């Protein structure tokens, strides 16, 4: 087994697994995976693919890391005031609410300014979530017409709302 080739062929996969589980890029964990693969290569039994065996090691190393870092965080007691400062307020500020409301109002005004056929198509497909087929059935026209109207309506909206984009 050529170890350099093994690392090269599995590197992206191992990185992806580590990032998926730990939500961070961690080269130390990558290295730990390859060390475990190297140390335990003689224990590998050809019941599954070698790649899935390496993936399992990467998953286990990542999970072990999360357990240990969680333990470190829970061992370091932090005052309640510090936790309160770390909590983010999820409510939008009045300023953001005003901007959002203004933006929605302008978008609705622009949609209302469209030709009636374009307006109907945009409302059905984009606002109410109809599929092209359902909108075509409701408006009694071909699916291609719905797609064309939607395309042209979006072009017009982009021009009207250029400053919002």
Helices and strands as residue ranges (DSSP letters): H 3-22, H 27-40, G 41-43, H 50-75, H 80-86, H 94-112, H 116-122, I 123-127, H 132-139, H 143-160, G 162-164
